[in-house]
Amino acid sequence: MLRSQHTRIVNPEADPLLLGTGWTPDDLSKPHVLLESAYGDSHPGSRHLNQLVEESRIGVYKSGGKPAVYTVTDICDGVACGHDGMNYSLVSRDLIAAIVEIHCRSLPYDALITFSSCDKSSPAHLMAIASLDIPAIHFCGGSMMPGPDFITAVKCYETRELVQQGTMSEEEQLFFQASACPSSGACQYMGTAATMQIMAEALGLSLPGNALMPAWSNFIRQYADNAGSQVLNLLKSGITPGKILTRESFENAIMIHAAVSGSTNALLHIPAIADQAGIDISPDDFDCIHRKIPVLCSMQLSGKWPTQLLWFAGGVPGVMRALKDHLHLEALTVTGKTVGENLEELESRGFFAQNALWLKNYKVRPEEVIQPLKTPYKKDGGLAVLKGNLAPGGSVVKHASVVVEMHEHEGPARPFDSEEDAIAAIEKGDINAGDVIVIRYEGPKGSGMPEMFKTTETLHTKEALRSTVSLVTDGRFSGASRGPAIGHVTPEAAVGGPIALVEENDLIRISVANRSLDIVGIRGVAKTTEEIQLILNERSKKLKKFTNSKTGPLGLFTRLASETSRGASILRGRNV
């Protein structure tokens, strides 16, 4: 018996309330499908989702189901950047996931389609799907049209600097502001939004070819209609996320992550999704796979191409085709078929050849965007997990976005207890080439783990600093962050981690090759490992205990969030 029909039997109020909502008597006996989106006026990635929901609604009806539309919109990290609003970004992921689960269990619904495009809503929806374990599809909202000359909103950090210097007028700057986001969809670079769309498809929870589809296109609407039909096929065949989300599917996703050089935020979201599915995924899994799988795609902001061109080159299926010899091709997906079967079907119906025709508009070949495994864009994967006496539990760097000269760096520490103080020091000229900026108390239990994107972009606008200064933090970074930026330092400062003990001019050594992050000197003088540890022990005795003064949802998050390596989540999954 369907879950919804059991509810009608045990609860006499259900039918009249549904009929009062506009349902017909015939609808009551149909499979009830929840269409849950992040639609809202919050940003371009969510503004168009209602149109895709409407297409899926039609698809559900055509296949004999009854759709119901709910929404919990998300915030935009780009809008929240640089002020206290960013502290609410990561907590929003968990709260969206929780509300979706509450919505779905309230009737309860028989099947679920989630619609989102961006940084926190996409992982939130994937967490909810994993937790609910009913037939479900995640529908990716697609990618934004490239701006003129492939500019993005990030360009406005540079134009603001030029206006302040007097080399660009405000009228000239307005062109970049008006042109950087020319359509709906996720931002055009390989940030967290694009990364998590790719992860949804790579995990097998989205229809093949859905991630990064042009949000302005007719074919994304056709896909949405197909999703409405396909979720009912999943219901009939009894295929639930628990059968799709296996260890192998997560390994597939991490391999794709390496090939596209995805956002470091995936190291928070993938473990959190896996936890809801009862699977243990750690940062070490990312490091191990990234050592084996090279970067195949030169994607903005650290590379050449906007994300829409990646879709024209074949999208996630194109990357999978390039990695075919490494992937678990037997992994099940929401088509009811395996990864290998999906690739064969896409090939036979001309998906890759037809997509490639769009690239002719740009005079680009698919292999220029998704480079062959034998001649990758970069030989090593996109990121590395660093450990040492400064990060005993680990830290992460997207070294594909770091100039090779800074893969090994030793310099004097410049510690700050907030991002705002660090930015002020950079803008005042108090940071010198070779310094290692340390920003602490920005972890999940400190301030909610905001992104340090404004710091990395402020550094990037200073030509003398962009490739000479490293940044180390227990906070996190935007998927668009570039430069020598190391985040997710664990344990964080708020729980007394070694990052809280760093003092001015301590020497910090970073080594991507050795996967290490260590304090190697005190006040500019090199010390042995044993001497460093004794000094840190003494400093620890004098460290003032961190006091959590946050209130409301942010206070809840900072008090209850798990450690960074487990996804920094307040939602406990099946592993607990």
C-alpha positions as CSV (number, residue, x, y, z in Angstrom):
1,M,0.0,0.0,0.0
2,L,1.2,3.5,-0.8
3,R,2.3,5.6,2.2
4,S,-0.3,8.3,1.3
5,Q,-3.1,5.8,1.1
6,H,-2.4,4.4,4.5
7,T,-2.6,8.0,5.9
8,R,-6.0,8.4,4.4
9,I,-7.2,5.3,6.2
10,V,-5.9,6.3,9.6
11,N,-6.6,10.0,9.4
12,P,-10.2,11.0,8.4
13,E,-9.2,14.7,8.2
14,A,-6.7,14.2,5.4
15,D,-9.2,13.9,2.5
16,P,-11.3,17.0,3.2
17,L,-8.2,19.1,3.8
18,L,-6.6,18.0,0.5
19,L,-9.9,18.6,-1.3
20,G,-10.1,22.0,0.3
21,T,-6.6,22.7,-1.2
22,G,-7.9,22.2,-4.7
23,W,-7.4,18.5,-5.2
24,T,-10.1,16.5,-7.0
25,P,-11.6,13.3,-5.6
26,D,-9.7,11.3,-8.3
27,D,-6.4,12.8,-7.1
28,L,-6.8,11.3,-3.7
29,S,-6.2,7.8,-4.8
30,K,-3.2,8.6,-7.1
31,P,0.4,8.3,-5.9
32,H,1.2,11.6,-4.2
33,V,4.4,13.2,-5.4
34,L,6.1,16.1,-3.6
35,L,7.7,18.7,-5.9
36,E,10.0,20.6,-3.5
37,S,12.0,23.6,-4.8
38,A,14.2,26.4,-3.7
39,Y,12.2,28.8,-5.9
40,G,12.3,32.4,-4.8
41,D,13.6,35.9,-5.6
42,S,16.8,35.2,-3.7
43,H,19.2,34.9,-6.7
44,P,19.4,33.9,-10.4
45,G,19.9,30.2,-9.5
46,S,16.5,29.9,-7.9
47,R,14.4,32.6,-9.7
48,H,13.4,30.3,-12.6
49,L,12.8,27.0,-10.7
50,N,9.0,27.5,-10.6
51,Q,8.9,27.1,-14.4
52,L,10.7,23.8,-14.1
53,V,8.4,22.6,-11.3
54,E,5.4,23.4,-13.5
55,E,6.9,21.2,-16.3
56,S,7.4,18.4,-13.8
57,R,3.9,18.8,-12.5
58,I,2.6,18.1,-16.0
59,G,4.9,15.1,-16.2
60,V,3.6,13.7,-13.0
61,Y,0.0,14.2,-14.0
62,K,0.6,12.6,-17.4
63,S,1.9,9.5,-15.7
64,G,-1.0,9.1,-13.3
65,G,0.4,10.8,-10.2
66,K,-0.8,13.8,-8.1
67,P,1.9,16.5,-7.7
68,A,2.0,18.9,-4.7
69,V,4.3,22.0,-4.8
70,Y,6.2,23.2,-1.8
71,T,9.1,25.6,-1.6
72,V,11.8,26.6,0.8
73,T,14.1,29.2,-0.9
74,D,17.8,29.5,-0.3
75,I,20.1,32.4,0.2
76,C,22.9,33.4,-2.2
77,D,26.4,33.2,-1.0
78,G,27.4,35.9,-3.4
79,V,24.9,38.3,-1.9
80,A,25.8,37.2,1.7
81,C,29.6,37.6,1.1
82,G,31.6,40.0,3.1
83,H,29.2,40.6,6.0
84,D,27.6,38.6,8.9
85,G,25.0,37.2,6.5
86,M,27.6,34.7,5.3
87,N,27.6,33.1,8.8
88,Y,24.1,31.8,8.0
89,S,25.1,30.1,4.8
90,L,26.1,26.7,6.0
91,V,23.3,26.5,8.6
92,S,20.8,27.2,5.8
93,R,21.8,23.9,4.2
94,D,20.8,21.9,7.3
95,L,17.6,23.8,7.9
96,I,16.5,23.4,4.3
97,A,17.2,19.7,4.5
98,A,15.2,19.4,7.7
99,I,12.2,21.3,6.3
100,V,12.1,19.2,3.2
101,E,12.0,16.1,5.3
102,I,9.3,17.6,7.5
103,H,7.3,18.5,4.4
104,C,7.7,15.0,2.9
105,R,6.8,13.1,6.1
106,S,3.8,15.3,6.9
107,L,1.3,13.6,4.4
108,P,3.5,11.4,3.9
109,Y,4.3,11.6,0.2
110,D,5.0,8.5,-1.9
111,A,7.8,10.1,-4.1
112,L,9.8,13.2,-4.3
113,I,11.5,15.5,-6.8
114,T,13.7,18.3,-5.6
115,F,14.6,21.4,-7.7
116,S,17.7,23.5,-6.9
117,S,20.7,25.0,-8.6
118,C,23.0,26.4,-6.0
119,D,25.5,26.1,-3.1
120,K,23.4,25.1,-0.1
121,S,20.0,24.1,-1.6
122,S,21.5,21.4,-3.8
123,P,23.3,19.5,-1.0
124,A,20.4,20.2,1.3
125,H,18.0,18.4,-1.1
126,L,20.5,15.6,-1.6
127,M,20.7,15.2,2.2
128,A,16.9,15.1,2.5
129,I,16.7,12.5,-0.4
130,A,19.2,10.3,1.3
131,S,17.5,10.5,4.7
132,L,13.9,10.0,3.4
133,D,14.9,7.0,1.2
134,I,11.7,7.1,-0.9
135,P,11.7,7.1,-4.7
136,A,13.3,10.5,-5.6
137,I,15.0,12.5,-8.3
138,H,17.0,15.7,-7.8
139,F,16.5,18.1,-10.7
140,C,19.4,20.5,-11.3
141,G,18.4,24.0,-12.2
142,G,21.1,24.4,-14.8
143,S,23.8,27.0,-15.6
144,M,23.7,30.7,-16.3
145,M,24.5,32.0,-19.8
146,P,28.1,33.1,-20.1
147,G,28.6,36.9,-19.9
148,P,30.3,38.9,-22.6
149,D,34.0,38.0,-22.8
150,F,33.1,35.2,-20.3
151,I,33.0,37.7,-17.4
152,T,31.2,36.7,-14.1
153,A,30.0,38.6,-11.1
154,V,33.4,38.1,-9.5
155,K,34.8,40.6,-12.1
156,C,33.2,43.3,-10.1
157,Y,35.9,42.9,-7.4
158,E,38.4,44.1,-10.0
159,T,36.2,46.8,-11.4
160,R,35.6,48.2,-7.9
161,E,39.3,48.4,-7.4
162,L,39.7,50.2,-10.7
163,V,37.0,52.7,-9.8
164,Q,38.7,53.4,-6.4
165,Q,42.0,53.9,-8.2
166,G,40.3,56.4,-10.6
167,T,41.1,54.3,-13.7
168,M,37.5,53.3,-14.4
169,S,34.3,55.4,-14.2
170,E,31.2,54.3,-12.4
171,E,29.4,54.3,-15.7
172,E,32.0,51.9,-17.2
173,Q,31.7,49.7,-14.1
174,L,27.9,49.5,-14.6
175,F,28.4,47.6,-17.9
176,F,30.1,44.8,-16.0
177,Q,27.5,44.8,-13.2
178,A,24.7,44.7,-15.8
179,S,26.3,42.0,-17.9
180,A,27.9,39.5,-15.5
181,C,24.6,37.6,-14.7
182,P,22.7,37.7,-18.0
183,S,20.2,34.8,-17.3
184,S,18.9,32.5,-14.6
185,G,20.9,29.5,-13.5
186,A,23.9,28.8,-11.4
187,C,27.0,31.0,-11.8
188,Q,29.2,30.3,-14.8
189,Y,32.3,29.1,-12.9
190,M,33.2,25.9,-11.2
191,G,32.0,27.1,-7.8
192,T,30.0,25.2,-5.3
193,A,26.7,25.6,-7.2
194,A,28.1,24.0,-10.4
195,T,30.0,21.4,-8.3
196,M,27.0,20.2,-6.4
197,Q,24.9,19.9,-9.6
198,I,27.7,17.7,-11.0
199,M,27.8,15.7,-7.7
200,A,24.0,15.1,-7.9
201,E,24.3,13.6,-11.3
202,A,27.5,11.7,-10.6
203,L,25.9,10.1,-7.5
204,G,23.1,8.8,-9.8
205,L,20.4,11.0,-8.3
206,S,19.8,13.2,-11.3
207,L,18.9,12.4,-14.9
208,P,21.9,11.9,-17.1
209,G,22.9,15.2,-18.7
210,N,20.9,17.3,-16.3
211,A,23.7,19.0,-14.4
212,L,24.7,22.4,-15.9
213,M,22.1,22.4,-18.7
214,P,21.5,25.9,-20.0
215,A,18.9,27.3,-17.7
216,W,17.4,29.4,-20.5
217,S,16.9,26.4,-22.9
218,N,13.8,24.5,-24.0
219,F,15.5,21.2,-23.4
220,I,15.9,21.7,-19.6
221,R,12.1,22.1,-19.5
222,Q,11.7,18.9,-21.4
223,Y,14.0,17.2,-18.9
224,A,11.8,18.5,-16.1
225,D,8.7,16.9,-17.7
226,N,10.7,13.6,-18.0
227,A,11.6,13.8,-14.4
228,G,7.9,13.9,-13.5
229,S,7.3,10.7,-15.4
230,Q,10.5,9.0,-14.2
231,V,9.9,9.4,-10.5
232,L,6.7,7.4,-10.9
233,N,8.7,4.7,-12.7
234,L,11.0,4.5,-9.7
235,L,7.9,4.2,-7.4
236,K,6.6,1.3,-9.5
237,S,9.9,-0.5,-9.6
238,G,10.7,0.1,-5.9
239,I,14.0,1.9,-6.6
240,T,14.9,4.2,-3.7
241,P,18.0,6.3,-3.0
242,G,19.2,3.6,-0.6
243,K,19.8,1.3,-3.7
244,I,21.6,4.1,-5.6
245,L,23.7,5.7,-2.8
246,T,26.4,3.1,-2.4
247,R,30.1,3.3,-1.6
248,E,30.7,2.9,-5.3
249,S,28.4,5.8,-6.3
250,F,30.2,8.1,-3.8
251,E,33.6,7.1,-5.3
252,N,32.3,7.8,-8.7
253,A,31.2,11.3,-7.6
254,I,34.7,12.0,-6.1
255,M,36.4,10.9,-9.3
256,I,34.2,13.3,-11.3
257,H,35.0,16.0,-8.6
258,A,38.7,15.5,-9.2
259,A,38.3,15.6,-13.0
260,V,36.4,19.0,-13.0
261,S,38.5,20.4,-10.0
262,G,35.3,20.9,-8.0
263,S,34.8,23.2,-5.0
264,T,36.4,22.4,-1.7
265,N,32.9,22.7,-0.2
266,A,32.2,19.2,-1.5
267,L,34.3,18.0,1.4
268,L,31.6,19.3,3.7
269,H,28.6,18.3,1.6
270,I,29.5,14.8,0.3
271,P,30.3,13.5,3.8
272,A,27.0,15.0,5.1
273,I,25.0,13.4,2.3
274,A,26.8,10.1,2.8
275,D,26.1,10.2,6.5
276,Q,22.4,10.5,5.9
277,A,22.7,7.4,3.7
278,G,24.7,5.4,6.3
279,I,28.0,5.6,4.4
280,D,31.3,6.9,5.9
281,I,33.1,9.3,3.5
282,S,36.1,11.2,4.8
283,P,38.4,13.9,3.5
284,D,41.0,11.2,3.1
285,D,38.8,9.5,0.5
286,F,39.0,12.7,-1.5
287,D,42.8,13.0,-1.1
288,C,43.3,9.3,-2.2
289,I,41.1,9.6,-5.3
290,H,42.4,13.1,-6.3
291,R,46.0,11.6,-6.3
292,K,44.8,9.1,-9.0
293,I,42.4,11.1,-11.1
294,P,43.8,14.2,-13.0
295,V,42.0,17.4,-13.7
296,L,40.6,17.1,-17.2
297,C,38.7,20.4,-17.4
298,S,40.1,24.0,-17.4
299,M,37.1,25.7,-15.7
300,Q,36.7,29.3,-14.6
301,L,37.8,30.9,-12.3
302,S,41.1,29.1,-12.1
303,G,40.9,28.0,-15.8
304,K,39.5,29.0,-19.2
305,W,35.9,27.8,-19.8
306,P,32.5,28.8,-18.3
307,T,30.4,25.9,-17.1
308,Q,27.9,26.0,-19.9
309,L,30.6,25.0,-22.3
310,L,31.3,22.0,-20.2
311,W,27.7,20.9,-20.8
312,F,28.0,21.5,-24.5
313,A,31.2,19.3,-24.4
314,G,29.1,16.4,-22.9
315,G,28.6,17.5,-19.3
316,V,28.9,14.9,-16.6
317,P,28.4,12.1,-19.1
318,G,31.2,13.5,-21.2
319,V,33.5,13.4,-18.1
320,M,32.3,9.9,-17.2
321,R,33.1,8.8,-20.8
322,A,36.6,10.1,-20.4
323,L,37.0,8.3,-17.0
324,K,35.2,5.1,-18.1
325,D,38.1,2.8,-17.2
326,H,38.1,4.1,-13.6
327,L,34.4,4.4,-12.8
328,H,32.1,1.9,-11.2
329,L,30.0,1.5,-14.3
330,E,27.6,-1.0,-12.5
331,A,26.4,1.7,-10.1
332,L,22.6,2.2,-10.3
333,T,21.0,5.5,-11.2
334,V,17.5,7.2,-11.2
335,T,17.0,6.0,-14.7
336,G,16.7,2.5,-13.3
337,K,19.8,1.7,-15.3
338,T,23.5,1.6,-14.5
339,V,26.1,4.3,-15.2
340,G,27.5,2.2,-18.0
341,E,24.0,1.6,-19.6
342,N,23.3,5.3,-19.4
343,L,26.5,6.1,-21.3
344,E,25.7,3.6,-24.0
345,E,22.1,5.0,-24.4
346,L,23.3,8.6,-24.6
347,E,25.9,7.6,-27.2
348,S,23.3,5.7,-29.3
349,R,20.8,8.6,-29.3
350,G,23.3,11.2,-30.4
351,F,23.6,13.2,-27.1
352,F,27.3,13.8,-27.4
353,A,27.3,14.6,-31.1
354,Q,24.3,17.0,-30.8
355,N,25.8,18.8,-27.8
356,A,29.1,19.3,-29.6
357,L,27.3,21.2,-32.3
358,W,26.7,24.0,-29.8
359,L,30.4,24.3,-29.3
360,K,30.8,25.2,-33.0
361,N,29.2,28.6,-32.1
362,Y,32.4,29.2,-30.0
363,K,34.8,27.5,-32.5
364,V,35.7,25.0,-29.8
365,R,36.0,21.2,-29.9
366,P,34.8,19.0,-27.0
367,E,38.3,17.7,-26.3
368,E,39.4,21.2,-25.6
369,V,36.9,21.5,-22.8
370,I,37.1,17.9,-21.5
371,Q,40.7,16.9,-22.2
372,P,41.6,13.3,-22.8
373,L,42.9,11.2,-19.8
374,K,46.3,10.8,-21.6
375,T,46.7,14.6,-21.9
376,P,45.0,16.1,-18.9
377,Y,44.7,19.8,-18.0
378,K,46.6,19.0,-14.8
379,K,48.2,15.7,-13.9
380,D,47.2,15.7,-10.3
381,G,43.6,16.0,-9.0
382,G,42.2,19.4,-8.0
383,L,42.7,19.3,-4.2
384,A,44.8,17.9,-1.4
385,V,44.2,17.2,2.3
386,L,47.1,18.6,4.4
387,K,47.8,17.4,8.0
388,G,50.4,18.4,10.6
389,N,50.8,20.0,14.0
390,L,48.7,23.0,12.8
391,A,45.9,20.7,11.4
392,P,46.1,17.3,13.2
393,G,42.6,16.5,11.9
394,G,43.3,17.8,8.4
395,S,42.8,20.8,6.1
396,V,42.1,21.2,2.4
397,V,43.6,23.2,-0.4
398,K,42.4,23.4,-4.0
399,H,45.9,23.3,-5.4
400,A,44.7,23.3,-9.0
401,S,43.9,27.0,-8.3
402,V,47.4,27.7,-6.8
403,V,50.4,28.7,-8.8
404,V,53.0,25.9,-8.6
405,E,55.5,28.2,-6.9
406,M,53.2,28.4,-3.8
407,H,52.7,24.6,-3.5
408,E,55.7,24.8,-1.1
409,H,55.7,27.9,1.1
410,E,57.1,28.9,4.4
411,G,56.5,32.3,6.0
412,P,55.7,34.3,9.1
413,A,52.2,34.0,10.5
414,R,49.9,36.9,10.6
415,P,47.0,35.7,12.9
416,F,43.5,37.3,13.0
417,D,40.5,36.3,15.0
418,S,38.0,37.4,12.3
419,E,37.9,37.8,8.5
420,E,37.0,41.4,8.8
421,D,40.3,42.2,10.7
422,A,42.3,40.3,8.0
423,I,40.7,42.2,5.2
424,A,41.3,45.5,6.9
425,A,45.0,44.6,7.3
426,I,45.3,43.7,3.6
427,E,43.6,46.9,2.5
428,K,45.8,49.1,4.8
429,G,48.9,47.5,3.3
430,D,49.9,45.7,6.5
431,I,50.4,42.3,4.8
432,N,53.7,41.6,3.0
433,A,54.7,39.2,0.3
434,G,55.6,35.8,1.9
435,D,53.2,36.2,4.9
436,V,50.9,33.5,6.0
437,I,47.5,35.0,7.0
438,V,45.8,32.9,9.7
439,I,42.0,33.5,10.2
440,R,40.5,31.6,13.1
441,Y,37.3,31.2,15.1
442,E,35.5,31.0,11.8
443,G,34.8,27.2,12.0
444,P,31.4,25.6,12.5
445,K,31.5,26.1,16.3
446,G,33.0,29.5,16.0
447,S,31.0,31.7,13.7
448,G,29.1,29.0,11.6
449,M,32.0,28.4,9.1
450,P,31.5,31.3,6.6
451,E,33.3,31.5,3.3
452,M,36.5,33.6,3.2
453,F,35.8,34.6,-0.5
454,K,36.1,38.3,0.1
455,T,39.6,37.8,1.7
456,T,40.8,35.8,-1.3
457,E,39.5,38.3,-3.8
458,T,40.9,41.2,-1.8
459,L,44.3,39.5,-2.0
460,H,43.8,38.8,-5.7
461,T,43.3,42.5,-6.5
462,K,46.7,43.2,-5.0
463,E,49.2,42.0,-7.7
464,A,52.1,41.8,-5.3
465,L,50.2,39.5,-2.9
466,R,47.9,37.3,-5.0
467,S,50.7,34.7,-5.7
468,T,52.9,35.3,-2.7
469,V,50.7,35.2,0.4
470,S,49.1,32.1,1.8
471,L,45.8,32.0,3.8
472,V,45.1,29.4,6.4
473,T,41.7,29.2,8.2
474,D,39.3,27.0,10.1
475,G,36.6,28.6,8.0
476,R,35.9,27.6,4.4
477,F,36.2,29.1,0.9
478,S,33.9,29.7,-2.0
479,G,34.2,27.3,-4.9
480,A,35.3,30.3,-6.8
481,S,38.2,31.1,-4.5
482,R,41.7,31.1,-6.1
483,G,45.2,31.4,-4.8
484,P,47.1,29.7,-1.9
485,A,44.1,29.2,0.4
486,I,43.9,26.4,2.9
487,G,40.7,25.9,4.8
488,H,38.7,23.5,7.0
489,V,41.6,23.4,9.5
490,T,40.6,20.8,12.2
491,P,40.4,20.9,15.1
492,E,39.0,24.5,14.9
493,A,40.0,27.3,17.1
494,A,36.7,27.4,19.0
495,V,37.5,23.9,20.5
496,G,41.1,24.8,21.3
497,G,42.7,23.5,18.1
498,P,46.4,24.4,17.4
499,I,45.2,27.2,15.0
500,A,44.1,29.1,18.1
501,L,47.6,29.0,19.5
502,V,49.4,30.6,16.5
503,E,51.2,33.9,17.4
504,E,52.6,36.7,15.3
505,N,55.7,35.7,13.3
506,D,55.5,32.0,14.1
507,L,56.8,30.2,11.0
508,I,54.3,28.1,9.1
509,R,55.3,25.6,6.4
510,I,52.9,24.5,3.7
511,S,53.7,21.5,1.5
512,V,51.2,20.2,-1.1
513,A,53.6,17.5,-2.2
514,N,54.1,16.2,1.4
515,R,50.4,16.9,2.3
516,S,51.6,18.8,5.4
517,L,50.7,22.0,7.3
518,D,53.0,22.7,10.2
519,I,54.2,25.3,12.6
520,V,58.0,25.0,12.2
521,G,59.3,28.1,14.1
522,I,58.5,30.5,16.9
523,R,58.7,34.2,16.4
524,G,60.8,33.8,13.3
525,V,63.2,31.2,14.7
526,A,63.1,27.6,13.5
527,K,62.5,25.0,16.2
528,T,62.4,21.2,16.3
529,T,59.2,19.3,16.3
530,E,59.5,18.5,20.0
531,E,60.3,22.1,20.9
532,I,57.2,23.3,18.9
533,Q,55.0,20.9,20.7
534,L,56.2,21.9,24.1
535,I,55.6,25.6,23.3
536,L,52.1,24.8,22.0
537,N,51.3,22.9,25.2
538,E,52.3,25.9,27.3
539,R,50.2,28.2,25.1
540,S,47.3,25.9,25.4
541,K,47.3,26.2,29.2
542,K,46.9,30.0,28.9
543,L,44.3,29.9,26.1
544,K,41.0,31.6,27.1
545,K,38.1,29.2,26.5
546,F,35.9,30.2,23.6
547,T,32.4,31.5,24.6
548,N,29.6,31.0,22.2
549,S,27.4,34.1,22.2
550,K,25.4,33.3,19.0
551,T,21.6,33.1,19.2
552,G,18.7,31.8,17.1
553,P,19.4,29.4,14.3
554,L,23.1,30.3,14.1
555,G,23.4,29.7,17.8
556,L,21.8,26.3,17.4
557,F,24.2,25.4,14.5
558,T,27.4,26.6,16.3
559,R,26.5,24.5,19.4
560,L,25.4,21.3,17.6
561,A,27.4,21.1,14.4
562,S,29.6,18.1,13.9
563,E,33.3,18.5,13.1
564,T,34.3,19.7,9.7
565,S,35.5,16.3,8.5
566,R,32.0,14.8,9.1
567,G,30.3,17.6,7.1
568,A,29.8,20.2,9.8
569,S,26.1,19.3,10.2
570,I,23.5,19.4,12.9
571,L,21.6,16.6,11.2
572,R,22.8,13.2,12.5
573,G,22.5,10.4,9.9
574,R,22.5,6.7,10.1
575,N,26.2,6.5,11.0
576,V,25.5,7.9,14.5
